[in-house]
Amino acid sequence: MQPNGHYYYYSIVAAWSVMLFALASGTYAQAVKSPKHIGFPEDWSQNHIVFSRDSLALHPDLINREPRIRYRETPRWRGSVKKIVPGRDWNVNLSGRLTADTYPSKFSFDPSAPPSCTSDYVVFGLNNQGTTGGPANLVGFNNLYVNSAGTGYCTGTAPKVLFAYNVTTSAGGHVITSPVLSLDGTKIAFVESFAGGCIFHVLSWGPGQGTLASAAAPTMTSLPLSATSNDTASSPYIDFANDIAYIGTDGGSLYQITGVFQGTPTLGAGWPVLLSNGFHLTSPVLDSNLGVVMVGSANGNLYQIDVSSPTSILTLPVGGGVHHGIAGAPIVDVTNGTTFVVTGDDGASAILLEADTASMTKLSVGRIGEGNFSGSTTDFYEPAFSNAYYNDPTTGAVELCGTGASDTTPWEYVFGFSGRQMLPSPTTSRQLSAVAGDQCSAGWTEFYNPNVGADTITSTSVTSNVLTVTSNNGNLAVGQQVYIQGTAEAFLNGETVTVAALLGPGPTYTGFTASFPAADYSNAADTGTASIPTDFFFFGLTGDCTLLGGTSTTGCVVALANTALGVTSTTATLTGGSSGVVVDNYSTASQAASIYLTGGSVNTAYKFTQSGLN
């Protein structure tokens, strides 16, 4: 196989990212003063902005205006030189949990440096009512990279409580949507919801404030949103370049809030706008290229709102039938001008719909089983896009949960693309559980990790066009793609090759060969790493997990690992499935490269390694 030239492109994009972010030359970037430190926040919205390589080259300013692009691209162009060491994860009992399709938020202080045991943290907004001096309902943990054996990157066997707050300010107030972090990690934006109303808060946290059983009173700036409608489904979406948040309510109104992290939260002029009276809205997503917000509704419609003229609204009917609402937030491709939403019933079946964002016209409809057509009331959540899609949609895919063609058992559907347009027929589908009524408990989360199963290279050579790599490995196979990094040969580093043959008797082999069109060379004392790029998909399943190789019949979190040799699945038992999954990084430090979530029906926070769910 030819080496993958995408890495040359990624180096260029990385350079653009650094240059554009430093200069802040775009109109959006000049709107506010940049924070002193920019870290790496991961939240519910990361997988809701997608893009493709060639189209991104036509809009390089988007890297500056939309940091989610920079975060998603980083693992696609970087490598590492150490081996991931899986180990047993941790879990912590809480007073509440995340609700369906709700996500924690993770902050990494510096993605280009080793993980930080003190500055990296994860925060959970909980669905219980808090009490100062009693149970907390917004909690953060650091010292994350540990395991029960005490052999993790950080010391100890458990995470530490970084802060624990009671954020209830109105009777019955709790957090039932996802929190979002500022770029510097010092502030947390979230919505407190209570019977008949909701309030937007921005909290400035301090280390050591509160415990899980004795919550501290927080320092917050607050903006009441509605005195008549709560918010059970719409998490804040932050336009970081302009310091603006967008939030929907259960009454069908969409709000714009300015001065979120770097000023005083204030309702935007001309907002809120009423979109679907009496029907709750999903989390909104901003297309920063077109300047429009996309949001779905429980009435089955997709809405487009011009942020510069909020009374300019376009509507696209998506659902039909009885239980036809849109539950998961839209996913927006800001480079190809498309938006994707899911409904359980369009009048014939459950569907994944692709629309042209600007014109709000249908481009493609992919049918994903019976869904709610026969009267079921299942919620269907967001899909996720493969790593190949980010290179070129035609080579990529979108994957999600549906049902059987004539029943309500959960199924996986995979759709390909022709150009930017999704093909209407799935390329593959398979049953995830044979039990009717089981379902995926949240949207799917994709994460590309280039460093899984890294092995140390002790020598490299090329004779004619055959690359020989000497490295002890037991996790490679013929046809496997391998990422080369850290050798003394600059032209070899950052390339992906395909294993042609394994060397040695095994089962731990002494190396491998691959085709490589380069000049002959030999470096008998070379060093570096050979690792397996893996495209992960994470989701929760509420019931029987035995079809995916698990043993649980009460629920699990699932990791699908896509490599050149196919897809493998790993499950970890979680009763009732899982909340939404947030991914932290691709570090090779022990107990890093993990995922964070809570149980679907238990008040417990979990961390699992991406590889193996250990």
C-alpha positions as CSV (number, residue, x, y, z in Angstrom):
1,M,0.0,0.0,0.0
2,Q,1.1,3.5,-0.7
3,P,1.9,5.6,2.4
4,N,-0.9,7.8,3.5
5,G,-0.3,11.3,2.2
6,H,-3.0,12.7,4.4
7,Y,-0.4,13.3,7.1
8,Y,1.4,15.8,5.0
9,Y,-1.9,17.7,4.7
10,Y,-2.5,17.4,8.4
11,S,0.9,19.1,9.1
12,I,-0.1,22.0,6.9
13,V,-3.5,22.3,8.6
14,A,-1.8,22.1,12.0
15,A,0.4,25.0,11.0
16,W,-2.6,27.0,9.8
17,S,-4.3,26.3,13.1
18,V,-1.4,27.6,15.2
19,M,-0.9,30.7,12.9
20,L,-4.6,31.6,12.6
21,F,-5.3,31.1,16.3
22,A,-2.3,33.2,17.3
23,L,-3.1,36.1,14.9
24,A,-6.9,36.0,15.5
25,S,-7.2,37.8,12.2
26,G,-10.9,36.9,11.4
27,T,-13.8,39.1,12.2
28,Y,-15.2,36.6,14.7
29,A,-11.9,36.3,16.5
30,Q,-11.6,40.1,16.9
31,A,-14.9,40.2,18.8
32,V,-13.5,39.3,22.2
33,K,-10.2,39.1,24.0
34,S,-8.6,35.7,24.0
35,P,-8.2,33.9,27.3
36,K,-4.7,33.8,28.9
37,H,-4.6,30.0,28.4
38,I,-6.4,27.9,25.9
39,G,-6.7,24.2,26.8
40,F,-8.6,21.3,25.3
41,P,-12.3,21.1,26.5
42,E,-14.3,18.2,25.4
43,D,-18.1,18.3,25.7
44,W,-21.4,17.1,24.2
45,S,-20.9,19.4,21.1
46,Q,-17.6,18.0,19.8
47,N,-19.1,15.4,17.6
48,H,-21.9,17.8,16.3
49,I,-19.4,19.8,14.2
50,V,-18.0,17.7,11.3
51,F,-15.9,18.6,8.3
52,S,-13.9,17.1,5.5
53,R,-10.2,17.7,4.6
54,D,-10.6,19.1,1.0
55,S,-13.5,21.4,1.9
56,L,-11.7,22.6,5.0
57,A,-8.8,23.8,2.8
58,L,-11.3,26.1,1.0
59,H,-12.4,27.6,4.4
60,P,-9.1,27.7,6.5
61,D,-10.6,30.5,8.6
62,L,-13.0,28.0,10.2
63,I,-10.1,26.5,12.2
64,N,-9.9,29.9,13.9
65,R,-13.6,30.6,14.3
66,E,-14.5,27.0,15.3
67,P,-12.1,25.4,17.9
68,R,-14.0,22.2,17.7
69,I,-12.4,21.6,14.3
70,R,-8.9,22.0,15.8
71,Y,-9.7,19.6,18.7
72,R,-11.1,17.0,16.3
73,E,-8.2,17.3,13.9
74,T,-5.4,17.1,16.5
75,P,-5.4,13.3,16.9
76,R,-5.6,12.9,13.2
77,W,-2.3,14.5,12.5
78,R,-0.3,13.7,15.6
79,G,1.6,10.6,16.8
80,S,3.3,9.4,19.9
81,V,6.3,7.3,21.0
82,K,5.0,5.2,23.9
83,K,2.8,2.2,24.3
84,I,-0.8,2.4,25.7
85,V,-1.0,0.4,28.9
86,P,-4.6,-0.6,29.7
87,G,-5.5,-1.1,33.3
88,R,-8.6,-1.3,35.4
89,D,-10.7,1.9,35.5
90,W,-12.3,3.7,38.4
91,N,-15.9,4.5,39.4
92,V,-17.3,6.9,42.0
93,N,-20.8,6.8,43.6
94,L,-22.7,10.1,43.3
95,S,-26.0,11.6,44.6
96,G,-27.4,11.7,41.0
97,R,-26.5,10.9,37.4
98,L,-26.6,12.2,33.9
99,T,-29.9,11.9,32.1
100,A,-30.4,10.3,28.7
101,D,-28.2,11.6,26.0
102,T,-26.5,14.0,28.4
103,Y,-22.7,14.2,28.6
104,P,-20.0,15.1,31.1
105,S,-17.3,17.7,30.1
106,K,-13.6,17.0,30.2
107,F,-10.7,19.6,30.3
108,S,-7.1,18.8,29.3
109,F,-4.7,21.6,30.1
110,D,-2.3,21.0,27.3
111,P,-3.0,18.4,24.6
112,S,0.6,18.6,23.3
113,A,2.1,17.8,26.7
114,P,1.8,14.7,28.9
115,P,-1.5,14.5,30.9
116,S,-1.8,16.6,34.0
117,C,-2.8,15.0,37.3
118,T,-3.8,18.3,38.8
119,S,-5.0,20.6,35.9
120,D,-6.9,18.0,33.8
121,Y,-10.4,17.4,35.2
122,V,-13.9,16.1,34.3
123,V,-17.2,17.6,35.5
124,F,-20.6,16.0,35.9
125,G,-23.9,17.9,36.2
126,L,-26.3,15.7,38.2
127,N,-30.1,15.3,38.1
128,N,-30.5,15.5,41.9
129,Q,-31.5,18.6,43.9
130,G,-28.4,19.9,45.7
131,T,-28.1,21.1,49.3
132,T,-25.3,23.3,50.6
133,G,-23.6,21.2,53.2
134,G,-25.4,18.2,51.8
135,P,-25.4,16.3,48.4
136,A,-23.6,18.1,45.5
137,N,-25.1,18.3,42.0
138,L,-22.2,19.7,40.1
139,V,-18.9,17.8,40.8
140,G,-15.4,17.8,39.3
141,F,-12.6,15.3,39.6
142,N,-8.9,15.5,38.9
143,N,-6.1,12.9,39.4
144,L,-7.9,11.1,36.6
145,Y,-5.3,8.8,35.2
146,V,-5.3,6.1,37.9
147,N,-6.4,2.5,38.3
148,S,-7.3,0.2,41.2
149,A,-3.9,-1.4,41.1
150,G,-2.1,1.9,41.7
151,T,-0.1,1.6,38.4
152,G,-1.6,4.5,36.5
153,Y,0.1,7.7,35.4
154,C,-1.1,9.6,38.5
155,T,-0.6,8.4,42.0
156,G,-3.2,6.5,44.0
157,T,-6.0,4.3,43.1
158,A,-8.9,6.8,42.7
159,P,-9.6,10.2,41.3
160,K,-9.8,13.2,43.7
161,V,-12.7,15.5,44.2
162,L,-11.6,18.8,42.7
163,F,-14.8,20.7,43.6
164,A,-18.4,19.8,44.6
165,Y,-21.2,22.4,44.5
166,N,-24.8,22.8,45.3
167,V,-26.0,24.7,42.2
168,T,-29.7,24.6,43.1
169,T,-31.1,28.2,43.4
170,S,-34.8,27.5,42.9
171,A,-36.9,24.8,44.6
172,G,-36.4,21.5,42.8
173,G,-33.6,22.9,40.6
174,H,-31.2,20.4,39.1
175,V,-28.9,19.9,36.1
176,I,-30.4,17.7,33.4
177,T,-28.5,18.9,30.4
178,S,-24.8,18.9,29.6
179,P,-22.3,21.4,31.1
180,V,-19.8,23.3,28.9
181,L,-16.4,24.6,29.8
182,S,-14.6,27.7,28.8
183,L,-11.5,27.4,26.6
184,D,-9.2,28.1,29.6
185,G,-11.1,25.6,31.8
186,T,-11.8,28.1,34.6
187,K,-15.5,28.5,34.1
188,I,-18.5,26.2,33.6
189,A,-21.7,27.1,31.8
190,F,-24.9,25.1,32.4
191,V,-28.6,25.4,32.8
192,E,-30.5,24.8,36.1
193,S,-34.0,23.5,35.3
194,F,-37.0,23.3,37.7
195,A,-40.8,23.0,37.4
196,G,-41.9,25.9,35.3
197,G,-38.6,27.6,34.6
198,C,-34.9,27.5,33.9
199,I,-31.8,29.7,34.7
200,F,-28.5,30.0,32.8
201,H,-25.5,29.9,35.1
202,V,-21.7,30.5,34.6
203,L,-19.7,29.1,37.6
204,S,-16.1,30.0,38.5
205,W,-14.8,27.0,40.3
206,G,-12.1,26.8,43.0
207,P,-10.0,23.7,43.9
208,G,-10.9,22.0,47.2
209,Q,-14.4,23.6,47.5
210,G,-16.9,21.1,48.8
211,T,-17.1,17.3,49.0
212,L,-19.6,14.9,47.5
213,A,-21.5,14.7,50.7
214,S,-21.0,18.3,51.8
215,A,-21.5,20.6,48.8
216,A,-20.1,24.1,48.8
217,A,-22.0,27.2,47.7
218,P,-20.7,28.3,44.3
219,T,-19.6,31.6,42.8
220,M,-21.9,32.1,39.8
221,T,-23.3,34.8,37.5
222,S,-26.9,33.9,36.6
223,L,-29.4,34.9,33.9
224,P,-33.0,33.7,34.3
225,L,-34.3,32.4,30.9
226,S,-37.9,31.5,31.4
227,A,-40.4,31.7,34.3
228,T,-42.9,29.4,32.5
229,S,-40.8,26.7,30.8
230,N,-38.1,24.4,32.0
231,D,-35.2,22.9,29.9
232,T,-34.9,19.1,29.8
233,A,-33.3,18.6,26.4
234,S,-31.2,21.6,25.3
235,S,-27.6,21.9,26.4
236,P,-25.8,25.2,25.9
237,Y,-23.9,25.5,22.6
238,I,-21.0,28.0,22.8
239,D,-19.8,30.2,20.0
240,F,-16.3,30.6,21.5
241,A,-15.1,33.1,18.9
242,N,-17.9,35.6,19.9
243,D,-18.4,34.5,23.5
244,I,-22.1,33.6,22.8
245,A,-24.3,30.8,24.0
246,Y,-27.5,29.4,22.3
247,I,-30.0,27.4,24.4
248,G,-33.5,26.1,23.8
249,T,-36.4,25.5,26.2
250,D,-39.2,23.0,26.5
251,G,-41.6,25.7,25.5
252,G,-40.0,25.9,22.1
253,S,-38.1,29.2,22.4
254,L,-34.4,29.6,21.4
255,Y,-32.2,32.0,23.4
256,Q,-29.0,33.8,22.6
257,I,-26.8,34.9,25.5
258,T,-23.8,37.2,25.0
259,G,-20.8,37.8,27.3
260,V,-20.8,34.2,28.5
261,F,-17.3,33.6,29.7
262,Q,-15.5,36.9,29.2
263,G,-18.2,39.4,30.1
264,T,-21.6,39.4,31.8
265,P,-24.2,37.0,30.5
266,T,-26.9,39.1,28.8
267,L,-29.9,38.2,26.6
268,G,-29.2,39.0,23.0
269,A,-31.2,41.7,21.3
270,G,-34.2,40.3,19.4
271,W,-34.0,37.0,21.4
272,P,-35.6,34.6,22.3
273,V,-37.4,33.5,19.2
274,L,-40.4,31.2,19.4
275,L,-40.0,28.2,17.1
276,S,-42.3,25.4,18.3
277,N,-44.8,26.6,20.9
278,G,-45.2,23.9,23.6
279,F,-42.6,21.5,22.0
280,H,-39.2,21.2,23.5
281,L,-36.1,22.0,21.5
282,T,-32.9,19.9,21.1
283,S,-29.5,21.3,21.8
284,P,-28.7,23.9,19.1
285,V,-25.7,23.8,16.8
286,L,-24.1,26.8,15.1
287,D,-22.8,26.7,11.5
288,S,-20.2,29.4,11.9
289,N,-19.5,29.4,8.2
290,L,-23.1,30.3,7.2
291,G,-23.9,32.2,10.5
292,V,-27.0,30.1,11.2
293,V,-28.2,28.0,14.2
294,M,-29.7,24.6,13.5
295,V,-32.1,23.1,16.1
296,G,-34.6,20.3,16.2
297,S,-37.9,20.1,17.9
298,A,-40.2,17.5,19.5
299,N,-42.8,18.5,16.8
300,G,-40.6,16.8,14.2
301,N,-39.3,20.0,12.5
302,L,-35.7,21.1,11.9
303,Y,-35.2,24.9,12.2
304,Q,-32.6,27.2,10.8
305,I,-32.2,30.7,12.4
306,D,-30.0,33.5,11.0
307,V,-28.0,34.7,14.0
308,S,-27.8,38.3,12.6
309,S,-31.5,38.4,11.9
310,P,-33.3,36.0,14.4
311,T,-36.7,36.6,12.8
312,S,-35.4,35.0,9.6
313,I,-36.4,31.4,10.2
314,L,-36.5,28.4,7.8
315,T,-38.4,25.2,8.6
316,L,-37.9,21.7,7.3
317,P,-40.5,19.0,8.3
318,V,-38.7,15.8,9.2
319,G,-41.0,13.6,11.3
320,G,-44.5,12.4,10.7
321,G,-46.8,10.0,12.6
322,V,-47.3,10.0,16.4
323,H,-43.9,9.8,18.1
324,H,-42.0,11.6,15.5
325,G,-40.0,14.2,17.4
326,I,-36.3,14.9,17.0
327,A,-34.5,14.0,20.2
328,G,-30.8,14.3,19.3
329,A,-29.2,17.6,18.4
330,P,-28.4,18.2,14.7
331,I,-24.9,17.4,13.3
332,V,-23.6,20.1,11.1
333,D,-20.9,19.7,8.4
334,V,-19.6,23.3,8.3
335,T,-17.4,22.6,5.3
336,N,-19.8,20.8,3.0
337,G,-23.0,22.8,4.0
338,T,-25.0,19.8,5.3
339,T,-27.0,19.0,8.4
340,F,-28.1,15.6,9.7
341,V,-31.0,14.8,12.1
342,V,-32.8,11.6,13.2
343,T,-36.5,10.9,13.9
344,G,-38.2,7.8,15.0
345,D,-41.0,8.2,12.5
346,D,-41.4,10.1,9.2
347,G,-44.8,8.5,8.5
348,A,-43.2,5.3,7.3
349,S,-40.1,4.4,9.4
350,A,-37.3,5.8,11.5
351,I,-34.9,7.9,9.4
352,L,-31.6,9.7,9.2
353,L,-32.2,12.8,7.1
354,E,-29.5,14.9,5.4
355,A,-30.4,18.4,4.5
356,D,-28.7,21.3,2.7
357,T,-28.0,23.7,5.5
358,A,-28.4,26.9,3.5
359,S,-31.6,26.1,1.6
360,M,-33.2,23.7,4.1
361,T,-34.0,21.2,1.4
362,K,-33.7,17.4,1.7
363,L,-30.6,15.8,0.1
364,S,-31.0,12.2,1.3
365,V,-33.1,10.0,3.6
366,G,-31.7,6.8,5.1
367,R,-34.2,4.5,6.6
368,I,-33.2,2.9,9.8
369,G,-35.9,0.4,10.6
370,E,-39.5,0.4,11.8
371,G,-38.8,2.8,14.7
372,N,-41.9,4.3,16.1
373,F,-44.1,3.7,13.0
374,S,-46.1,0.9,14.8
375,G,-46.6,2.9,18.0
376,S,-43.3,2.6,19.9
377,T,-42.1,5.7,21.8
378,T,-38.4,5.2,21.6
379,D,-36.1,8.2,21.3
380,F,-33.5,8.0,18.5
381,Y,-30.2,9.8,19.0
382,E,-27.3,11.2,17.1
383,P,-25.1,9.3,14.6
384,A,-21.3,9.6,14.4
385,F,-19.0,9.9,11.4
386,S,-16.0,7.8,10.6
387,N,-12.4,9.1,10.5
388,A,-12.4,8.5,6.7
389,Y,-15.3,11.0,6.4
390,Y,-13.0,13.7,7.7
391,N,-10.6,13.0,4.9
392,D,-13.2,12.7,2.2
393,P,-16.9,12.0,2.6
394,T,-16.9,9.6,-0.4
395,T,-14.5,7.3,1.5
396,G,-16.3,7.7,4.8
397,A,-19.5,6.6,6.6
398,V,-22.0,7.7,9.2
399,E,-23.2,5.2,11.8
400,L,-26.1,5.1,14.2
401,C,-28.7,3.1,16.1
402,G,-32.1,2.2,14.5
403,T,-34.4,-0.8,14.9
404,G,-35.2,-3.9,12.9
405,A,-37.1,-3.5,9.7
406,S,-40.3,-4.9,11.2
407,D,-39.6,-4.9,15.0
408,T,-38.2,-2.7,17.8
409,T,-35.0,-4.5,18.5
410,P,-31.9,-2.2,18.2
411,W,-29.9,-2.3,15.0
412,E,-26.7,-0.7,13.8
413,Y,-26.9,1.1,10.4
414,V,-23.9,2.3,8.3
415,F,-24.4,4.7,5.4
416,G,-21.8,5.7,2.8
417,F,-21.5,8.8,0.7
418,S,-21.2,9.9,-2.9
419,G,-19.5,13.3,-2.7
420,R,-21.2,15.1,0.1
421,Q,-24.5,13.3,-0.3
422,M,-25.4,10.3,1.9
423,L,-26.4,7.2,0.0
424,P,-30.0,6.3,0.9
425,S,-29.3,2.5,1.3
426,P,-27.1,1.3,4.2
427,T,-23.8,-0.3,3.3
428,T,-24.2,-2.6,6.3
429,S,-26.6,-3.2,9.2
430,R,-26.6,-5.7,12.1
431,Q,-28.8,-6.5,15.1
432,L,-27.3,-5.2,18.4
433,S,-29.8,-7.0,20.7
434,A,-32.6,-9.6,20.0
435,V,-34.8,-8.1,22.8
436,A,-37.6,-5.8,21.6
437,G,-37.6,-2.5,23.5
438,D,-33.8,-2.5,24.1
439,Q,-32.3,0.7,22.7
440,C,-29.2,2.8,22.5
441,S,-29.2,5.0,25.5
442,A,-27.4,8.0,23.9
443,G,-25.9,9.3,20.7
444,W,-22.8,7.7,19.3
445,T,-19.4,9.2,20.0
446,E,-16.5,8.8,17.5
447,F,-12.8,9.2,18.3
448,Y,-9.8,8.5,16.2
449,N,-6.8,7.3,18.2
450,P,-3.6,6.8,16.1
451,N,-1.6,5.3,19.0
452,V,-3.4,2.1,20.0
453,G,-1.1,-0.9,20.7
454,A,2.2,0.9,19.9
455,D,5.3,-1.2,19.7
456,T,8.9,0.0,19.9
457,I,10.9,-0.1,16.6
458,T,14.5,-1.2,17.0
459,S,15.5,-1.0,13.3
460,T,14.1,-0.1,9.9
461,S,15.3,-0.7,6.3
462,V,14.1,-0.5,2.7
463,T,15.3,-2.8,0.0
464,S,13.8,-2.0,-3.4
465,N,10.2,-1.1,-2.3
466,V,10.0,-3.5,0.7
467,L,10.0,-1.8,4.1
468,T,11.2,-4.0,6.9
469,V,10.4,-3.0,10.5
470,T,11.9,-4.8,13.4
471,S,9.7,-4.6,16.5
472,N,8.4,-7.1,18.9
473,N,4.6,-7.2,18.4
474,G,1.7,-9.6,19.1
475,N,-1.2,-7.5,18.0
476,L,-0.6,-7.1,14.2
477,A,-1.9,-9.1,11.3
478,V,-1.4,-9.2,7.6
479,G,-3.5,-6.4,6.1
480,Q,-3.4,-4.3,9.3
481,Q,-2.6,-0.6,8.9
482,V,0.3,0.6,11.0
483,Y,1.3,4.2,11.8
484,I,5.1,4.9,11.9
485,Q,6.4,7.6,14.2
486,G,9.7,8.7,15.8
487,T,12.3,7.0,13.6
488,A,15.5,8.6,12.3
489,E,14.1,8.7,8.8
490,A,12.0,11.9,8.3
491,F,10.3,10.6,5.1
492,L,9.0,7.5,7.0
493,N,7.6,9.3,10.1
494,G,3.9,10.0,10.0
495,E,3.2,7.5,7.3
496,T,0.6,4.7,7.4
497,V,1.6,1.4,5.8
498,T,-0.2,-1.9,5.4
499,V,1.4,-5.1,6.8
500,A,2.4,-7.5,4.0
501,A,4.0,-10.2,6.1
502,L,4.9,-10.9,9.7
503,L,8.4,-11.8,10.7
504,G,9.4,-14.6,13.2
505,P,7.5,-17.6,14.4
506,G,5.1,-15.8,16.7
507,P,2.8,-15.4,18.5
508,T,5.0,-12.4,19.4
509,Y,6.5,-11.6,16.1
510,T,9.9,-9.9,15.5
511,G,8.6,-7.4,13.0
512,F,6.8,-7.0,9.7
513,T,7.2,-6.0,6.1
514,A,5.2,-3.5,4.0
515,S,5.5,-2.0,0.5
516,F,7.0,1.5,0.5
517,P,7.9,3.4,-2.6
518,A,11.1,5.1,-1.4
519,A,14.8,5.1,-2.1
520,D,16.8,2.2,-0.6
521,Y,18.2,3.0,2.9
522,S,19.2,1.1,6.0
523,N,19.2,2.3,9.6
524,A,20.1,-0.7,11.7
525,A,20.0,1.2,15.0
526,D,16.7,3.0,14.4
527,T,14.1,3.7,17.1
528,G,10.5,4.8,17.0
529,T,7.0,3.2,17.3
530,A,4.6,1.2,15.1
531,S,1.0,1.6,16.2
532,I,-2.4,0.7,15.0
533,P,-4.7,3.6,14.1
534,T,-8.1,2.8,15.5
535,D,-11.4,4.6,14.8
536,F,-13.6,4.1,18.0
537,F,-17.3,4.4,18.2
538,F,-18.8,4.5,21.8
539,F,-22.5,4.1,22.8
540,G,-24.7,2.6,25.5
541,L,-27.1,-0.2,25.2
542,T,-30.0,-0.6,27.7
543,G,-30.4,-4.4,27.7
544,D,-29.0,-7.6,26.3
545,C,-25.4,-7.2,25.2
546,T,-24.6,-10.8,24.4
547,L,-24.8,-10.3,20.6
548,L,-21.9,-7.9,20.9
549,G,-19.8,-10.4,22.8
550,G,-20.7,-9.3,26.3
551,T,-22.3,-11.2,29.1
552,S,-24.7,-8.6,30.5
553,T,-28.4,-8.8,29.9
554,T,-29.1,-5.6,31.8
555,G,-27.1,-3.0,29.8
556,C,-23.6,-2.0,28.9
557,V,-21.3,0.6,27.3
558,V,-20.0,-0.5,23.9
559,A,-16.7,0.3,22.1
560,L,-16.6,-0.6,18.4
561,A,-13.0,-0.5,17.2
562,N,-12.6,-0.1,13.5
563,T,-9.3,-1.0,12.0
564,A,-8.1,-2.2,8.5
565,L,-9.0,-5.8,9.5
566,G,-12.6,-5.0,10.4
567,V,-14.7,-4.1,13.4
568,T,-14.3,-5.6,16.9
569,S,-16.7,-4.9,19.8
570,T,-16.0,-4.6,23.5
571,T,-18.6,-4.2,26.2
572,A,-18.5,-3.3,29.9
573,T,-21.6,-4.0,32.0
574,L,-23.6,-0.9,33.0
575,T,-27.2,-1.4,34.2
576,G,-29.5,0.6,32.0
577,G,-26.8,1.5,29.5
578,S,-24.8,4.7,29.7
579,S,-25.2,8.4,29.5
580,G,-23.5,10.2,26.6
581,V,-19.8,9.4,26.3
582,V,-17.1,12.1,26.3
583,V,-13.5,11.2,25.2
584,D,-10.4,12.8,26.7
585,N,-7.3,12.2,24.6
586,Y,-5.0,9.9,22.6
587,S,-2.1,10.0,25.1
588,T,-0.1,6.8,25.6
589,A,0.3,7.4,29.3
590,S,-1.1,4.6,31.5
591,Q,-4.8,5.1,32.2
592,A,-5.0,8.1,29.8
593,A,-6.9,7.7,26.4
594,S,-10.1,7.2,28.2
595,I,-13.9,7.8,28.2
596,Y,-16.1,9.3,30.9
597,L,-19.8,8.7,31.5
598,T,-22.4,7.8,34.2
599,G,-24.6,4.7,34.3
600,G,-27.9,4.9,32.6
601,S,-29.9,3.9,35.8
602,V,-27.3,4.1,38.6
603,N,-25.8,7.1,40.3
604,T,-22.2,6.3,39.5
605,A,-19.5,8.1,37.4
606,Y,-17.2,5.9,35.4
607,K,-13.9,6.1,33.5
608,F,-12.9,3.4,31.1
609,T,-9.9,3.2,28.8
610,Q,-10.8,3.5,25.1
611,S,-9.0,0.3,24.2
612,G,-10.6,-2.7,25.9
613,L,-12.8,-0.7,28.2
614,N,-10.5,-1.6,31.0
